[in-house]
Amino acid sequence: MIDLEKLILSIFHNRKKIVGSILGFLLGYFYIKYGLISTLILAIFTIIGYNYSDILKKVKIFIRERMDEEQ
């Protein structure tokens, strides 16, 4: 049971590396299968999707600040 706990903690602490390596593998696969342009488009949309909530928060703050300036 201790080994399973260590494994889960290791995965939890290295989750960004694991997700990054999976995404790198998928992008490499799509590059080989579909070409460079399709892979770049896929990577751009993946990055936008990953950061969507952060982008949305920043846009809301920007709009709120602009509306406060006008009043």
N, CA, C and O atoms as CSV, one atom per row, in Angstrom:
chain,resi,resn,atom,element,x,y,z
A,1,MET,N,N,0.824,-1.190,0.000
A,1,MET,CA,C,0.000,0.000,0.000
A,1,MET,C,C,0.867,1.252,0.000
A,1,MET,O,O,0.496,2.264,-0.595
A,2,ILE,N,N,2.005,1.193,0.655
A,2,ILE,CA,C,2.910,2.337,0.713
A,2,ILE,C,C,3.419,2.674,-0.685
A,2,ILE,O,O,3.538,3.850,-1.029
A,3,ASP,N,N,3.719,1.666,-1.491
A,3,ASP,CA,C,4.221,1.911,-2.842
A,3,ASP,C,C,3.171,2.599,-3.703
A,3,ASP,O,O,3.505,3.473,-4.503
A,4,LEU,N,N,1.911,2.218,-3.549
A,4,LEU,CA,C,0.837,2.853,-4.293
A,4,LEU,C,C,0.697,4.317,-3.887
A,4,LEU,O,O,0.469,5.181,-4.734
A,5,GLU,N,N,0.831,4.591,-2.605
A,5,GLU,CA,C,0.739,5.971,-2.115
A,5,GLU,C,C,1.889,6.813,-2.675
A,5,GLU,O,O,1.683,7.956,-3.083
A,6,LYS,N,N,3.098,6.245,-2.692
A,6,LYS,CA,C,4.241,6.959,-3.252
A,6,LYS,C,C,4.053,7.221,-4.740
A,6,LYS,O,O,4.406,8.290,-5.237
A,7,LEU,N,N,3.500,6.251,-5.442
A,7,LEU,CA,C,3.246,6.401,-6.871
A,7,LEU,C,C,2.236,7.514,-7.130
A,7,LEU,O,O,2.446,8.348,-8.011
A,8,ILE,N,N,1.156,7.532,-6.381
A,8,ILE,CA,C,0.128,8.557,-6.546
A,8,ILE,C,C,0.695,9.937,-6.220
A,8,ILE,O,O,0.431,10.899,-6.942
A,9,LEU,N,N,1.469,10.043,-5.141
A,9,LEU,CA,C,2.080,11.324,-4.797
A,9,LEU,C,C,3.078,11.775,-5.860
A,9,LEU,O,O,3.162,12.961,-6.176
A,10,SER,N,N,3.825,10.835,-6.403
A,10,SER,CA,C,4.783,11.165,-7.459
A,10,SER,C,C,4.060,11.673,-8.704
A,10,SER,O,O,4.493,12.648,-9.317
A,11,ILE,N,N,2.969,11.022,-9.077
A,11,ILE,CA,C,2.182,11.461,-10.230
A,11,ILE,C,C,1.579,12.833,-9.962
A,11,ILE,O,O,1.561,13.685,-10.850
A,12,PHE,N,N,1.087,13.053,-8.754
A,12,PHE,CA,C,0.474,14.332,-8.409
A,12,PHE,C,C,1.496,15.464,-8.470
A,12,PHE,O,O,1.189,16.541,-8.982
A,13,HIS,N,N,2.703,15.241,-7.958
A,13,HIS,CA,C,3.720,16.281,-7.942
A,13,HIS,C,C,4.294,16.541,-9.335
A,13,HIS,O,O,4.761,17.647,-9.607
A,14,ASN,N,N,4.269,15.554,-10.211
A,14,ASN,CA,C,4.829,15.695,-11.556
A,14,ASN,C,C,3.752,15.765,-12.628
A,14,ASN,O,O,4.008,15.413,-13.779
A,15,ARG,N,N,2.562,16.208,-12.276
A,15,ARG,CA,C,1.450,16.178,-13.225
A,15,ARG,C,C,1.682,17.083,-14.428
A,15,ARG,O,O,1.237,16.747,-15.526
A,16,LYS,N,N,2.359,18.216,-14.266
A,16,LYS,CA,C,2.616,19.100,-15.402
A,16,LYS,C,C,3.580,18.449,-16.391
A,16,LYS,O,O,3.418,18.586,-17.603
A,17,LYS,N,N,4.575,17.747,-15.873
A,17,LYS,CA,C,5.506,17.046,-16.748
A,17,LYS,C,C,4.797,15.918,-17.492
A,17,LYS,O,O,5.053,15.693,-18.675
A,18,ILE,N,N,3.922,15.222,-16.808
A,18,ILE,CA,C,3.199,14.104,-17.431
A,18,ILE,C,C,2.257,14.617,-18.509
A,18,ILE,O,O,2.216,14.068,-19.610
A,19,VAL,N,N,1.501,15.667,-18.201
A,19,VAL,CA,C,0.578,16.242,-19.191
A,19,VAL,C,C,1.369,16.806,-20.364
A,19,VAL,O,O,0.967,16.636,-21.515
A,20,GLY,N,N,2.484,17.472,-20.092
A,20,GLY,CA,C,3.320,18.018,-21.157
A,20,GLY,C,C,3.889,16.945,-22.064
A,20,GLY,O,O,3.946,17.117,-23.281
A,21,SER,N,N,4.305,15.845,-21.477
A,21,SER,CA,C,4.855,14.771,-22.308
A,21,SER,C,C,3.767,14.092,-23.139
A,21,SER,O,O,4.016,13.696,-24.278
A,22,ILE,N,N,2.576,13.957,-22.585
A,22,ILE,CA,C,1.463,13.382,-23.354
A,22,ILE,C,C,1.095,14.307,-24.512
A,22,ILE,O,O,0.894,13.851,-25.638
A,23,LEU,N,N,1.009,15.617,-24.229
A,23,LEU,CA,C,0.707,16.570,-25.294
A,23,LEU,C,C,1.809,16.584,-26.354
A,23,LEU,O,O,1.520,16.664,-27.548
A,24,GLY,N,N,3.067,16.507,-25.924
A,24,GLY,CA,C,4.173,16.444,-26.874
A,24,GLY,C,C,4.090,15.214,-27.758
A,24,GLY,O,O,4.334,15.290,-28.962
A,25,PHE,N,N,3.749,14.091,-27.168
A,25,PHE,CA,C,3.586,12.871,-27.945
A,25,PHE,C,C,2.455,13.008,-28.952
A,25,PHE,O,O,2.604,12.633,-30.115
A,26,LEU,N,N,1.327,13.546,-28.506
A,26,LEU,CA,C,0.187,13.717,-29.413
A,26,LEU,C,C,0.502,14.690,-30.549
A,26,LEU,O,O,0.144,14.438,-31.699
A,27,LEU,N,N,1.169,15.797,-30.232
A,27,LEU,CA,C,1.529,16.744,-31.285
A,27,LEU,C,C,2.513,16.126,-32.278
A,27,LEU,O,O,2.413,16.358,-33.483
A,28,GLY,N,N,3.450,15.349,-31.776
A,28,GLY,CA,C,4.374,14.645,-32.663
A,28,GLY,C,C,3.649,13.661,-33.564
A,28,GLY,O,O,3.951,13.554,-34.753
A,29,TYR,N,N,2.704,12.953,-33.000
A,29,TYR,CA,C,1.910,12.003,-33.797
A,29,TYR,C,C,1.125,12.728,-34.890
A,29,TYR,O,O,1.109,12.302,-36.045
A,30,PHE,N,N,0.472,13.834,-34.507
A,30,PHE,CA,C,-0.297,14.583,-35.497
A,30,PHE,C,C,0.605,15.210,-36.555
A,30,PHE,O,O,0.202,15.328,-37.712
A,31,TYR,N,N,1.821,15.615,-36.177
A,31,TYR,CA,C,2.773,16.157,-37.150
A,31,TYR,C,C,3.137,15.099,-38.182
A,31,TYR,O,O,3.174,15.385,-39.378
A,32,ILE,N,N,3.402,13.895,-37.731
A,32,ILE,CA,C,3.759,12.815,-38.647
A,32,ILE,C,C,2.563,12.434,-39.520
A,32,ILE,O,O,2.719,12.180,-40.715
A,33,LYS,N,N,1.380,12.396,-38.929
A,33,LYS,CA,C,0.196,11.926,-39.648
A,33,LYS,C,C,-0.381,12.981,-40.593
A,33,LYS,O,O,-0.749,12.658,-41.722
A,34,TYR,N,N,-0.467,14.244,-40.143
A,34,TYR,CA,C,-1.204,15.245,-40.915
A,34,TYR,C,C,-0.352,16.392,-41.448
A,34,TYR,O,O,-0.818,17.118,-42.326
A,35,GLY,N,N,0.846,16.588,-40.972
A,35,GLY,CA,C,1.694,17.659,-41.480
A,35,GLY,C,C,1.879,18.789,-40.489
A,35,GLY,O,O,1.308,18.788,-39.399
A,36,LEU,N,N,2.695,19.756,-40.897
A,36,LEU,CA,C,3.107,20.830,-40.001
A,36,LEU,C,C,1.985,21.823,-39.723
A,36,LEU,O,O,1.752,22.167,-38.564
A,37,ILE,N,N,1.293,22.287,-40.741
A,37,ILE,CA,C,0.280,23.324,-40.559
A,37,ILE,C,C,-0.858,22.818,-39.674
A,37,ILE,O,O,-1.293,23.524,-38.765
A,38,SER,N,N,-1.328,21.640,-39.922
A,38,SER,CA,C,-2.398,21.082,-39.100
A,38,SER,C,C,-1.959,20.934,-37.650
A,38,SER,O,O,-2.743,21.176,-36.732
A,39,THR,N,N,-0.720,20.541,-37.446
A,39,THR,CA,C,-0.202,20.389,-36.083
A,39,THR,C,C,-0.089,21.739,-35.392
A,39,THR,O,O,-0.404,21.849,-34.207
A,40,LEU,N,N,0.353,22.765,-36.104
A,40,LEU,CA,C,0.443,24.094,-35.504
A,40,LEU,C,C,-0.928,24.628,-35.122
A,40,LEU,O,O,-1.092,25.218,-34.055
A,41,ILE,N,N,-1.908,24.426,-35.986
A,41,ILE,CA,C,-3.272,24.850,-35.673
A,41,ILE,C,C,-3.784,24.101,-34.451
A,41,ILE,O,O,-4.403,24.705,-33.575
A,42,LEU,N,N,-3.540,22.815,-34.379
A,42,LEU,CA,C,-3.949,22.024,-33.226
A,42,LEU,C,C,-3.258,22.512,-31.958
A,42,LEU,O,O,-3.895,22.606,-30.909
A,43,ALA,N,N,-1.977,22.822,-32.037
A,43,ALA,CA,C,-1.239,23.305,-30.868
A,43,ALA,C,C,-1.774,24.652,-30.402
A,43,ALA,O,O,-1.906,24.879,-29.199
A,44,ILE,N,N,-2.081,25.543,-31.327
A,44,ILE,CA,C,-2.616,26.859,-30.961
A,44,ILE,C,C,-3.946,26.713,-30.249
A,44,ILE,O,O,-4.163,27.337,-29.211
A,45,PHE,N,N,-4.844,25.895,-30.794
A,45,PHE,CA,C,-6.138,25.711,-30.152
A,45,PHE,C,C,-6.013,24.985,-28.819
A,45,PHE,O,O,-6.807,25.226,-27.910
A,46,THR,N,N,-5.036,24.108,-28.690
A,46,THR,CA,C,-4.804,23.435,-27.413
A,46,THR,C,C,-4.349,24.436,-26.356
A,46,THR,O,O,-4.815,24.396,-25.217
A,47,ILE,N,N,-3.447,25.327,-26.729
A,47,ILE,CA,C,-2.962,26.342,-25.793
A,47,ILE,C,C,-4.094,27.287,-25.402
A,47,ILE,O,O,-4.236,27.638,-24.231
A,48,ILE,N,N,-4.895,27.697,-26.378
A,48,ILE,CA,C,-6.032,28.568,-26.078
A,48,ILE,C,C,-7.017,27.859,-25.157
A,48,ILE,O,O,-7.513,28.458,-24.203
A,49,GLY,N,N,-7.302,26.605,-25.430
A,49,GLY,CA,C,-8.219,25.852,-24.581
A,49,GLY,C,C,-7.688,25.663,-23.177
A,49,GLY,O,O,-8.448,25.701,-22.209
A,50,TYR,N,N,-6.384,25.460,-23.060
A,50,TYR,CA,C,-5.775,25.263,-21.744
A,50,TYR,C,C,-5.833,26.546,-20.918
A,50,TYR,O,O,-6.032,26.496,-19.704
A,51,ASN,N,N,-5.660,27.684,-21.568
A,51,ASN,CA,C,-5.628,28.976,-20.878
A,51,ASN,C,C,-6.951,29.723,-20.967
A,51,ASN,O,O,-6.994,30.905,-20.626
A,52,TYR,N,N,-8.020,29.093,-21.405
A,52,TYR,CA,C,-9.295,29.764,-21.646
A,52,TYR,C,C,-9.829,30.467,-20.408
A,52,TYR,O,O,-10.256,31.619,-20.491
A,53,SER,N,N,-9.812,29.803,-19.277
A,53,SER,CA,C,-10.369,30.413,-18.068
A,53,SER,C,C,-9.543,31.618,-17.632
A,53,SER,O,O,-10.105,32.614,-17.175
A,54,ASP,N,N,-8.219,31.545,-17.764
A,54,ASP,CA,C,-7.372,32.687,-17.420
A,54,ASP,C,C,-7.616,33.857,-18.365
A,54,ASP,O,O,-7.691,35.007,-17.933
A,55,ILE,N,N,-7.739,33.560,-19.655
A,55,ILE,CA,C,-8.002,34.605,-20.641
A,55,ILE,C,C,-9.349,35.257,-20.373
A,55,ILE,O,O,-9.469,36.480,-20.443
A,56,LEU,N,N,-10.360,34.458,-20.068
A,56,LEU,CA,C,-11.694,34.986,-19.804
A,56,LEU,C,C,-11.693,35.897,-18.579
A,56,LEU,O,O,-12.335,36.948,-18.587
A,57,LYS,N,N,-10.976,35.501,-17.527
A,57,LYS,CA,C,-10.883,36.337,-16.330
A,57,LYS,C,C,-10.215,37.667,-16.641
A,57,LYS,O,O,-10.672,38.711,-16.177
A,58,LYS,N,N,-9.129,37.640,-17.427
A,58,LYS,CA,C,-8.424,38.869,-17.769
A,58,LYS,C,C,-9.288,39.797,-18.619
A,58,LYS,O,O,-9.249,41.015,-18.444
A,59,VAL,N,N,-10.065,39.229,-19.536
A,59,VAL,CA,C,-10.951,40.039,-20.365
A,59,VAL,C,C,-12.036,40.680,-19.508
A,59,VAL,O,O,-12.346,41.857,-19.693
A,60,LYS,N,N,-12.612,39.940,-18.585
A,60,LYS,CA,C,-13.637,40.500,-17.694
A,60,LYS,C,C,-13.066,41.636,-16.848
A,60,LYS,O,O,-13.719,42.667,-16.686
A,61,ILE,N,N,-11.865,41.465,-16.308
A,61,ILE,CA,C,-11.229,42.511,-15.512
A,61,ILE,C,C,-10.957,43.737,-16.377
A,61,ILE,O,O,-11.176,44.865,-15.934
A,62,PHE,N,N,-10.488,43.533,-17.588
A,62,PHE,CA,C,-10.211,44.632,-18.504
A,62,PHE,C,C,-11.476,45.418,-18.813
A,62,PHE,O,O,-11.475,46.648,-18.770
A,63,ILE,N,N,-12.559,44.704,-19.127
A,63,ILE,CA,C,-13.832,45.368,-19.431
A,63,ILE,C,C,-14.349,46.121,-18.212
A,63,ILE,O,O,-14.830,47.247,-18.337
A,64,ARG,N,N,-14.255,45.515,-17.045
A,64,ARG,CA,C,-14.727,46.160,-15.817
A,64,ARG,C,C,-13.929,47.438,-15.539
A,64,ARG,O,O,-14.509,48.450,-15.146
A,65,GLU,N,N,-12.618,47.403,-15.737
A,65,GLU,CA,C,-11.777,48.589,-15.529
A,65,GLU,C,C,-12.124,49.688,-16.523
A,65,GLU,O,O,-12.149,50.866,-16.166
A,66,ARG,N,N,-12.391,49.310,-17.759
A,66,ARG,CA,C,-12.746,50.296,-18.786
A,66,ARG,C,C,-14.090,50.959,-18.450
A,66,ARG,O,O,-14.253,52.168,-18.619
A,67,MET,N,N,-15.027,50.170,-17.984
A,67,MET,CA,C,-16.334,50.727,-17.647
A,67,MET,C,C,-16.225,51.653,-16.441
A,67,MET,O,O,-16.930,52.660,-16.372
A,68,ASP,N,N,-15.350,51.326,-15.490
A,68,ASP,CA,C,-15.158,52.185,-14.325
A,68,ASP,C,C,-14.498,53.504,-14.715
A,68,ASP,O,O,-14.790,54.544,-14.126
A,69,GLU,N,N,-13.597,53.461,-15.719
A,69,GLU,CA,C,-12.933,54.672,-16.174
A,69,GLU,C,C,-13.918,55.632,-16.853
A,69,GLU,O,O,-13.778,56.848,-16.725
A,70,GLU,N,N,-14.899,55.102,-17.566
A,70,GLU,CA,C,-15.847,55.930,-18.292
A,70,GLU,C,C,-16.816,56.639,-17.357
A,70,GLU,O,O,-17.353,57.686,-17.719
A,71,GLN,N,N,-17.050,56.113,-16.193
A,71,GLN,CA,C,-18.027,56.722,-15.286
A,71,GLN,C,C,-17.453,57.810,-14.505
A,71,GLN,O,O,-18.149,58.424,-13.696
